[in-house]
């Protein structure tokens, strides 16, 4: 059985799409009218149960739902009532955590019910050792922090993604991998649709249940369900370039058109975010993707040039109504943005110098900020009330994830983090070797990931849960695709 388009294999994703769409619409109506979260929760469970019965695969249903839930990780539900109130540095759970818990229970149940397990294909390590090294450094750095619980919570937060990766890698098979890819595609489409509506209504920054007109800078910028354009645009970099790669080289007409549509939707969403660095990273990644396809003779030069012209024209037509606002945003106040980040970078370096080897400890950046930049410390204090109102982590750290990690985890932590990123890039590149559409997908993901790493010089979204979760999903899928080639 190949990865090429097969109508029968589309039944499960399409059925899931229909049920989830109708179920979500019904649940939204009930929730708005009654204001009862309990009713919405019961309805959602019922919707998932019906879907699982229709497709006769509980894990497929759960994985598909996880792809939709992972983008709503702007919501952090705390354990304050059990563990005490540590503000934005307490222990939280997200929608993806809940879905992964159910997936783990379902996987255990499936293994227990089966009389025997199927032989697993040969496997090799990929990102496990670097990620374990990073978690170890976090644990060592935590020992010198006071109070200890926030550092422990942060270490556990990163540690769970290693567990998630191992679980997903263990349960994935060909059918589940297809469902996972289809779920990511639907997630991109939904994020684009919500982002476009937000821009059209001036409702940027609002969520699914509160699409009301906003004021301020975010009003005409797409934010999707992530709450901020600088979270939204980097989140879409990898899947957008991945689907463009499938569409550009697809042999099946259905796969070709569908993937190009999803990739184009992701690209427009990134532009509508009006976030400078991700837009630049996407354009550079697209050029590098085209160059790799030419170098590997996957596409002829005339087709690449023609596609570039057509895409440019369609993109200009799509954003023409908002062209003025987008240009003003991308070119305006660049000096102020650079100065803000430079000041914050200097504060981060000052915090790092307190302990160059192990840093000030996980979750230790903001508590140490007042001594180095009181104004930015006040900004973090002022946004804390939003944590309880909107269930978000109200943290505004340095807008450079590498300096953030350097300050909290020192040279050892930054080294481990860079090793993790390098191992992830290598895994994506390995998964991109082959002729199947999924191999093409990971060529695009590879360039999107490099762009994401570059964006982190001016951003910190990679250390946030929604980005770590989609990265975990893609890494697990990449490991499966790479290992599948080694099966005799």
Backbone torsions as a table, in degrees:
resi	resn	phi	psi	omega
1	UNK	NA	129.6	-176.4
2	UNK	-103.6	176.3	179.3
3	UNK	-87.8	2.4	-179.8
4	UNK	-67.6	167.0	-176.0
5	UNK	-65.9	132.4	175.6
6	UNK	-136.4	120.0	-175.9
7	UNK	-54.2	-39.5	-178.1
8	UNK	-64.2	-32.7	-178.4
9	UNK	-74.7	-11.9	178.2
10	UNK	-89.1	-9.3	-176.8
11	UNK	-61.5	-46.6	-177.4
12	UNK	-62.1	-51.6	178.9
13	UNK	-60.9	-40.2	-179.1
14	UNK	-67.9	-38.3	176.6
15	UNK	-63.7	-44.3	177.7
16	UNK	-59.6	-44.4	179.8
17	UNK	-57.8	-47.6	-178.3
18	UNK	-63.3	-48.1	-177.2
19	UNK	-65.1	-44.9	-179.5
20	UNK	-63.7	-40.2	-179.6
21	UNK	-63.1	-50.6	179.7
22	UNK	-66.4	-39.5	179.2
23	UNK	-63.8	-41.9	179.3
24	UNK	-64.4	-41.9	178.9
25	UNK	-61.7	-44.4	179.9
26	UNK	-65.1	-43.0	-179.6
27	UNK	-65.1	-38.2	178.9
28	UNK	-62.1	-43.3	179.9
29	UNK	-62.7	-43.8	-179.9
30	UNK	-65.0	-44.5	-176.9
31	UNK	-64.5	-40.7	-179.6
32	UNK	-65.2	-41.5	-176.6
33	UNK	-72.9	-38.5	-174.5
34	UNK	-100.5	-23.2	-176.7
35	UNK	68.4	18.0	-176.0
36	UNK	-102.3	116.6	176.1
37	UNK	-71.3	-29.2	-179.9
38	UNK	-62.6	-42.9	179.0
39	UNK	-63.0	-42.9	179.2
40	UNK	-62.9	-40.8	-179.8
41	UNK	-64.7	-45.7	179.0
42	UNK	-62.9	-42.0	178.7
43	UNK	-63.1	-38.6	179.5
44	UNK	-65.5	-44.3	177.6
45	UNK	-60.5	-42.4	178.7
46	UNK	-62.1	-43.0	179.7
47	UNK	-60.7	-43.8	179.2
48	UNK	-65.4	-39.0	-180.0
49	UNK	-64.1	-43.5	178.5
50	UNK	-62.3	-43.0	-179.9
51	UNK	-62.5	-43.5	179.7
52	UNK	-60.5	-38.3	179.1
53	UNK	-69.5	-35.9	-179.4
54	UNK	-66.1	-43.2	-176.4
55	UNK	-93.1	-8.9	177.7
56	UNK	58.0	34.9	179.1
57	UNK	-153.0	99.9	-176.5
58	UNK	-64.8	-42.5	-178.9
59	UNK	-64.8	-36.4	177.1
60	UNK	-62.4	-43.3	178.2
61	UNK	-61.6	-44.5	-177.4
62	UNK	-68.4	-41.1	178.9
63	UNK	-64.9	-40.8	178.5
64	UNK	-62.6	-43.0	178.8
65	UNK	-66.6	-35.9	177.4
66	UNK	-59.4	-39.4	179.6
67	UNK	-61.0	-34.8	177.9
68	UNK	-77.0	-39.0	-176.0
69	UNK	-71.8	-29.4	-172.3
70	UNK	-64.0	-28.2	-178.8
71	UNK	-77.0	-11.0	179.4
72	UNK	-99.1	29.9	-179.8
73	UNK	-81.1	16.2	168.2
74	UNK	-72.3	-19.0	-179.3
75	UNK	-88.9	121.6	178.5
76	UNK	-119.7	116.7	-179.5
77	UNK	-101.0	121.4	-168.3
78	UNK	-87.5	162.7	172.0
79	UNK	-105.8	30.9	-175.1
80	UNK	-58.4	-37.8	-177.1
81	UNK	-66.3	-24.5	-179.6
82	UNK	-95.7	-37.8	-170.3
83	UNK	-111.6	-4.9	-176.2
84	UNK	98.8	158.9	-175.8
85	UNK	-92.8	106.0	176.2
86	UNK	-106.7	22.8	178.7
87	UNK	65.3	-139.7	-179.5
88	UNK	-76.2	1.4	-179.4
89	UNK	-111.1	18.9	177.1
90	UNK	-83.9	-170.0	178.2
91	UNK	-93.6	130.8	-175.8
92	UNK	-128.9	160.6	167.9
93	UNK	-128.6	153.4	-178.4
94	UNK	-122.1	176.2	177.9
95	UNK	-59.3	-40.2	-179.6
96	UNK	-66.6	-36.1	177.1
97	UNK	-60.8	-43.8	179.3
98	UNK	-62.6	-43.2	179.9
99	UNK	-66.2	-39.5	179.6
100	UNK	-66.2	-35.6	176.7
101	UNK	-62.1	-43.9	178.7
102	UNK	-65.6	-39.6	178.6
103	UNK	-62.3	-42.0	178.8
104	UNK	-63.7	-41.8	178.2
105	UNK	-65.0	-40.8	179.1
106	UNK	-65.7	-38.7	179.0
107	UNK	-65.6	-41.1	177.4
108	UNK	-64.3	-41.1	179.1
109	UNK	-64.4	-41.4	179.7
110	UNK	-63.7	-41.0	179.1
111	UNK	-66.5	-35.9	-179.6
112	UNK	-72.1	-34.2	-178.2
113	UNK	-73.9	-36.9	-177.3
114	UNK	-68.3	139.3	178.6
115	UNK	-69.7	-31.1	178.3
116	UNK	-148.3	156.4	-179.7
117	UNK	-102.0	149.6	177.7
118	UNK	-74.4	151.8	178.4
119	UNK	-67.7	135.4	178.8
120	UNK	-83.7	146.4	177.7
121	UNK	-68.7	160.2	177.7
122	UNK	-57.0	139.7	-176.8
123	UNK	-131.7	155.7	175.4
124	UNK	-137.3	160.4	-178.7
125	UNK	-70.3	153.2	178.0
126	UNK	-135.1	-81.0	-177.3
127	UNK	-105.0	1.3	-172.5
128	UNK	-63.1	-48.9	-175.7
129	UNK	-65.7	-49.7	177.9
130	UNK	-59.9	-39.4	179.8
131	UNK	-68.9	-38.9	176.6
132	UNK	-64.6	-37.2	176.8
133	UNK	-63.3	-42.6	177.8
134	UNK	-61.9	-44.0	179.6
135	UNK	-64.1	-37.7	178.2
136	UNK	-63.6	-43.7	177.6
137	UNK	-62.3	-40.8	177.6
138	UNK	-60.9	-41.5	179.5
139	UNK	-64.8	-42.3	178.5
140	UNK	-65.2	-42.5	179.4
141	UNK	-65.6	-30.6	-179.5
142	UNK	-64.5	-28.4	-174.2
143	UNK	-63.5	-21.8	-177.2
144	UNK	-101.7	8.1	-177.7
145	UNK	-92.5	154.3	176.7
146	UNK	-147.2	115.1	5.4
147	UNK	-77.1	156.7	-175.6
148	UNK	-77.6	-39.8	-172.6
149	UNK	-53.1	-45.5	-179.7
150	UNK	-58.4	-38.5	178.7
151	UNK	-66.4	-39.6	177.6
152	UNK	-65.0	-42.5	179.2
153	UNK	-60.9	-42.2	-179.7
154	UNK	-66.3	-39.1	177.1
155	UNK	-63.8	-42.0	177.0
156	UNK	-64.1	-36.3	-179.7
157	UNK	-61.0	-42.8	178.9
158	UNK	-76.2	-36.8	-179.3
159	UNK	-61.5	-31.2	-177.6
160	UNK	-64.7	-26.8	-178.4
161	UNK	-72.3	-27.4	172.3
162	UNK	-66.3	-41.9	177.2
163	UNK	-63.1	-45.0	-180.0
164	UNK	-60.3	-42.7	179.8
165	UNK	-60.5	-46.3	-178.7
166	UNK	-64.9	-39.2	179.6
167	UNK	-66.4	-48.3	-179.0
168	UNK	-63.0	-40.0	179.5
169	UNK	-64.6	-33.2	-178.8
170	UNK	-74.1	-33.7	-173.6
171	UNK	-92.2	-18.5	-174.1
172	UNK	-66.9	134.4	166.3
173	UNK	-130.6	-173.6	-175.1
174	UNK	-62.5	-43.5	-179.2
175	UNK	-64.6	-44.5	179.9
176	UNK	-67.5	-33.6	177.3
177	UNK	-64.5	-39.6	176.6
178	UNK	-63.7	-42.9	179.3
179	UNK	-63.1	-40.7	179.0
180	UNK	-61.9	-42.7	178.9
181	UNK	-65.8	-41.3	177.7
182	UNK	-65.0	-39.2	178.2
183	UNK	-63.6	-40.5	177.1
184	UNK	-63.6	-37.8	177.6
185	UNK	-63.4	-44.3	178.2
186	UNK	-64.7	-37.8	178.5
187	UNK	-60.3	-43.9	178.2
188	UNK	-61.3	-44.2	-179.9
189	UNK	-61.9	-43.5	-179.9
190	UNK	-66.7	-39.9	179.0
191	UNK	-65.4	-39.9	176.8
192	UNK	-63.7	-45.5	-178.8
193	UNK	-60.1	-45.8	179.7
194	UNK	-66.0	-41.4	178.9
195	UNK	-62.8	-41.2	179.0
196	UNK	-64.7	-41.3	177.6
197	UNK	-64.1	-40.6	178.9
198	UNK	-60.7	-43.7	179.7
199	UNK	-66.5	-43.0	-178.4
200	UNK	-64.1	-38.0	-177.3
201	UNK	-92.9	-3.4	-174.4
202	UNK	66.0	37.2	-174.1
203	UNK	-113.9	25.1	179.6
204	UNK	-58.2	139.1	-178.4
205	UNK	94.7	-13.4	179.0
206	UNK	-88.9	162.5	-178.9
207	UNK	-99.5	-170.1	-177.3
208	UNK	-62.1	-40.7	-174.6
209	UNK	-90.1	5.2	-176.7
210	UNK	-142.6	54.1	-179.6
211	UNK	-77.6	73.8	179.8
212	UNK	-113.8	153.8	-179.2
213	UNK	-61.3	134.0	-178.0
214	UNK	-111.6	171.3	174.7
215	UNK	-125.0	163.6	177.6
216	UNK	96.0	-171.1	-173.3
217	UNK	-62.8	-36.3	-173.9
218	UNK	-78.8	-10.2	-170.5
219	UNK	-55.9	-43.1	-176.7
220	UNK	-106.6	27.2	177.2
221	UNK	-119.9	136.1	-179.7
222	UNK	-70.8	133.0	177.5
223	UNK	-128.2	-10.8	-179.2
224	UNK	56.2	-139.1	177.7
225	UNK	-96.5	4.0	-175.9
226	UNK	-87.5	-13.9	173.7
227	UNK	91.5	-16.8	-179.1
228	UNK	-153.0	140.6	-178.7
229	UNK	-61.8	-30.9	179.3
230	UNK	-75.0	-11.0	169.9
231	UNK	-94.4	-36.7	-174.2
232	UNK	-68.2	-50.3	-174.7
233	UNK	-66.8	-48.3	177.4
234	UNK	-61.0	-32.6	-179.7
235	UNK	-60.2	-30.8	-175.5
236	UNK	-95.2	-5.0	-175.0
237	UNK	-59.5	-52.7	-175.0
238	UNK	-66.3	-52.3	-179.4
239	UNK	-65.3	-34.7	-179.5
240	UNK	-62.5	-49.4	179.3
241	UNK	-68.3	-31.2	177.3
242	UNK	-63.5	-46.2	-179.3
243	UNK	-71.6	-32.5	174.6
244	UNK	-62.5	-39.6	179.5
245	UNK	-63.0	-41.6	176.5
246	UNK	-63.9	-46.7	-176.9
247	UNK	-64.1	-37.0	-177.4
248	UNK	-70.8	-27.9	-175.4
249	UNK	-117.2	5.6	-175.5
250	UNK	-67.5	140.1	177.9
251	UNK	-93.1	-29.2	177.5
252	UNK	-82.2	131.8	-177.7
253	UNK	-62.2	-41.4	-179.2
254	UNK	-64.0	-50.0	179.5
255	UNK	-62.5	-41.3	-179.3
256	UNK	-58.8	-52.2	-176.6
257	UNK	-69.5	-42.9	-178.8
258	UNK	-63.8	-43.9	-178.8
259	UNK	-68.0	-40.5	177.0
260	UNK	-62.8	-39.3	177.4
261	UNK	-62.6	-43.7	179.2
262	UNK	-67.2	-42.5	178.0
263	UNK	-64.1	-40.9	177.0
264	UNK	-64.2	-38.5	177.1
265	UNK	-62.6	-43.6	177.6
266	UNK	-63.3	-39.7	179.2
267	UNK	-63.8	-45.3	178.7
268	UNK	-63.9	-37.0	178.3
269	UNK	-62.3	-41.1	178.7
270	UNK	-62.8	-42.9	178.7
271	UNK	-65.3	-41.3	-179.0
272	UNK	-67.4	-19.6	174.9
273	UNK	-68.6	-25.2	179.9
274	UNK	58.4	31.6	177.3
275	UNK	-95.9	118.5	-166.8
276	UNK	-60.0	-56.8	-173.5
277	UNK	-61.2	-45.4	178.3
278	UNK	-63.4	-36.5	177.4
279	UNK	-62.2	-45.8	178.2
280	UNK	-63.1	-42.3	179.9
281	UNK	-63.4	-38.1	179.1
282	UNK	-65.2	-45.4	-178.7
283	UNK	-64.2	-42.5	177.7
284	UNK	-65.3	-42.6	178.5
285	UNK	-62.3	-38.6	178.5
286	UNK	-64.3	-41.5	178.0
287	UNK	-64.9	-41.7	178.6
288	UNK	-66.0	-37.7	177.3
289	UNK	-62.4	-45.4	178.3
290	UNK	-62.5	-41.2	178.6
291	UNK	-62.9	-41.0	178.6
292	UNK	-66.5	-39.7	178.1
293	UNK	-63.3	-37.7	177.2
294	UNK	-68.2	-43.8	-178.6
295	UNK	-63.5	-37.0	179.3
296	UNK	-87.0	0.7	-179.5
297	UNK	59.5	33.2	174.8
298	UNK	-76.7	-35.9	178.7
299	UNK	-130.4	142.9	174.2
300	UNK	-76.6	155.2	-177.4
301	UNK	-59.1	-43.8	179.8
302	UNK	-59.0	-37.2	-179.7
303	UNK	-68.0	-38.3	178.5
304	UNK	-64.7	-44.6	-179.5
305	UNK	-65.2	-44.2	178.8
306	UNK	-62.0	-42.5	179.0
307	UNK	-64.1	-38.6	179.6
308	UNK	-63.4	-41.8	180.0
309	UNK	-65.8	-46.4	-179.3
310	UNK	-62.6	-45.5	-179.2
311	UNK	-63.7	-39.6	179.2
312	UNK	-63.5	-42.5	179.8
313	UNK	-66.0	-45.0	179.3
314	UNK	-64.4	-39.5	178.9
315	UNK	-64.2	-42.1	179.0
316	UNK	-64.6	-40.8	178.1
317	UNK	-64.2	-37.6	-177.2
318	UNK	-68.3	-37.9	-176.0
319	UNK	-99.4	2.0	-177.0
320	UNK	-54.0	-43.0	-179.3
321	UNK	-60.7	-24.8	-178.0
322	UNK	-115.3	16.5	-174.1
323	UNK	-58.0	-42.2	-178.6
324	UNK	-61.8	-47.0	-179.9
325	UNK	-64.7	-39.6	-179.6
326	UNK	-66.0	-43.6	179.3
327	UNK	-63.8	-42.8	177.9
328	UNK	-60.1	-41.4	-179.3
329	UNK	-67.2	-44.9	-175.4
330	UNK	-71.6	-25.6	-177.5
331	UNK	-107.7	-16.5	-174.9
332	UNK	-83.6	147.5	174.0
333	UNK	51.4	35.2	177.9
334	UNK	-66.4	-36.2	-179.8
335	UNK	-62.3	-44.0	179.8
336	UNK	-63.1	-39.0	179.0
337	UNK	-64.8	-41.1	179.7
338	UNK	-66.3	-43.1	-179.6
339	UNK	-64.9	-40.5	178.1
340	UNK	-58.9	-47.2	-177.9
341	UNK	-69.3	-35.4	178.7
342	UNK	-64.9	-42.5	177.7
343	UNK	-63.0	-42.1	-178.9
344	UNK	-68.3	-37.5	177.2
345	UNK	-61.8	-40.4	178.7
346	UNK	-63.5	-39.9	177.5
347	UNK	-64.2	-40.0	179.6
348	UNK	-64.0	-40.6	178.6
349	UNK	-65.9	-37.1	176.2
350	UNK	-62.0	-42.0	177.6
351	UNK	-65.2	-40.7	179.6
352	UNK	-59.5	-37.3	-177.4
353	UNK	-65.4	-14.1	175.7
354	UNK	-64.8	-33.2	176.7
355	UNK	-155.2	89.6	-173.8
356	UNK	-64.4	-25.6	-173.4
357	UNK	-84.6	-53.1	-176.4
358	UNK	-111.7	-2.4	178.4
359	UNK	73.2	-174.4	-177.9
360	UNK	-87.3	0.0	176.9
361	UNK	104.5	152.4	176.3
362	UNK	-56.4	138.1	-178.1
363	UNK	65.3	19.6	-178.3
364	UNK	-99.3	-2.2	-175.7
365	UNK	-67.5	-56.3	-175.5
366	UNK	-62.9	-42.3	177.7
367	UNK	-60.5	-27.4	179.3
368	UNK	-92.3	-4.0	-175.0
369	UNK	-67.4	-36.5	-176.8
370	UNK	-55.7	-31.5	-178.4
371	UNK	-72.7	-17.5	-174.9
372	UNK	-116.8	-24.3	176.6
373	UNK	-158.1	87.2	-177.1
374	UNK	-58.2	-33.6	-178.2
375	UNK	-64.1	-45.9	179.4
376	UNK	-70.5	-28.7	174.6
377	UNK	-65.2	-38.4	177.7
378	UNK	-67.2	-35.2	176.5
379	UNK	-59.7	-44.9	178.2
380	UNK	-63.5	-37.1	179.0
381	UNK	-69.4	-37.7	-176.5
382	UNK	-68.1	-28.4	-176.5
383	UNK	-89.8	-0.9	-178.0
384	UNK	-62.3	-36.8	178.6
385	UNK	-57.3	-27.5	-179.8
386	UNK	-65.8	-21.4	-177.5
387	UNK	-61.4	-44.3	-178.4
388	UNK	-78.7	-32.3	-176.3
389	UNK	-72.8	-44.7	-172.7
390	UNK	-112.5	5.0	-178.5
391	UNK	55.4	54.4	178.3
392	UNK	-125.8	160.0	171.9
393	UNK	-85.8	111.0	-174.8
394	UNK	-90.7	81.9	179.3
395	UNK	-131.0	134.2	175.1
396	UNK	-125.5	76.8	-177.6
397	UNK	-79.6	-175.0	177.6
398	UNK	-58.3	138.9	-176.8
399	UNK	-85.8	52.3	174.6
400	UNK	-156.5	104.6	-171.0
401	UNK	-63.4	-28.8	-179.0
402	UNK	-70.8	-39.6	176.2
403	UNK	-71.4	-32.7	176.3
404	UNK	-61.3	-47.9	179.6
405	UNK	-69.0	-37.2	177.4
406	UNK	-60.6	-43.5	-179.5
407	UNK	-66.0	-39.9	-175.7
408	UNK	-85.6	-33.3	-173.4
409	UNK	-120.2	-0.3	175.7
410	UNK	70.9	-169.4	-179.1
411	UNK	-61.3	-40.7	-179.4
412	UNK	-62.4	-43.7	-179.6
413	UNK	-66.5	-42.8	179.7
414	UNK	-65.0	-39.3	177.4
415	UNK	-61.2	-45.5	178.9
416	UNK	-63.3	-38.9	-179.7
417	UNK	-65.4	-43.6	179.1
418	UNK	-65.3	-38.2	175.9
419	UNK	-62.5	-39.3	176.7
420	UNK	-62.3	-45.5	179.0
421	UNK	-62.5	-41.2	179.6
422	UNK	-64.3	-40.8	179.1
423	UNK	-67.2	-35.0	177.1
424	UNK	-66.0	-44.5	178.3
425	UNK	-61.5	-40.8	178.7
426	UNK	-63.2	-41.1	179.5
427	UNK	-64.2	-42.6	178.1
428	UNK	-62.0	-40.2	-179.9
429	UNK	-66.7	-39.1	177.0
430	UNK	-63.9	-41.0	179.3
431	UNK	-68.0	-19.7	-179.9
432	UNK	-83.1	-1.0	179.4
433	UNK	-87.7	114.7	-178.5
434	UNK	147.8	177.9	-174.7
435	UNK	-109.5	-3.3	-176.2
436	UNK	-79.9	159.1	177.5
437	UNK	-55.7	-37.3	-179.1
438	UNK	-66.6	-30.9	174.6
439	UNK	-66.5	-40.7	175.9
440	UNK	-62.3	-38.9	178.8
441	UNK	-55.3	-43.0	-176.0
442	UNK	-78.3	-17.5	169.1
443	UNK	-64.8	-45.4	176.4
444	UNK	-64.3	-41.9	178.8
445	UNK	-60.7	-39.0	179.2
446	UNK	-57.6	-48.8	-179.5
447	UNK	-70.1	-34.8	174.8
448	UNK	-63.8	-37.6	179.2
449	UNK	-67.3	-42.2	176.4
450	UNK	-61.7	-40.0	176.0
451	UNK	-63.2	-40.7	177.8
452	UNK	-61.2	-42.5	178.5
453	UNK	-62.9	-37.8	178.1
454	UNK	-68.5	-39.6	179.5
455	UNK	-60.2	-29.1	-176.8
456	UNK	-68.1	-8.2	172.0
457	UNK	-68.4	-22.1	178.8
458	UNK	-124.1	17.4	-172.9
459	UNK	-155.1	171.7	178.0
460	UNK	-134.4	19.0	-173.2
461	UNK	-66.0	-25.8	-177.3
462	UNK	-64.9	-23.9	-179.0
463	UNK	-91.3	5.9	-178.8
464	UNK	-98.0	156.5	-168.2
465	UNK	-65.3	-39.5	-177.8
466	UNK	-64.1	-37.0	179.8
467	UNK	-74.3	-39.4	177.5
468	UNK	-65.3	-33.3	-178.8
469	UNK	-72.1	-43.9	179.0
470	UNK	-68.5	-33.1	175.7
471	UNK	-64.2	-40.9	178.0
472	UNK	-62.5	-43.7	177.9
473	UNK	-60.5	-46.2	-178.2
474	UNK	-67.6	-37.2	178.4
475	UNK	-65.8	-42.0	178.2
476	UNK	-63.8	-42.4	178.3
477	UNK	-65.3	-40.1	178.6
478	UNK	-64.0	-41.1	178.2
479	UNK	-62.8	-40.0	178.1
480	UNK	-64.0	-45.8	-178.6
481	UNK	-63.7	-42.6	178.2
482	UNK	-63.0	-46.5	-177.6
483	UNK	-68.7	-29.5	-177.8
484	UNK	-62.2	-31.3	179.7
485	UNK	-68.2	-19.5	-177.2
486	UNK	-91.2	-3.1	179.1
487	UNK	-72.6	127.2	-178.4
488	UNK	-61.4	NA	NA
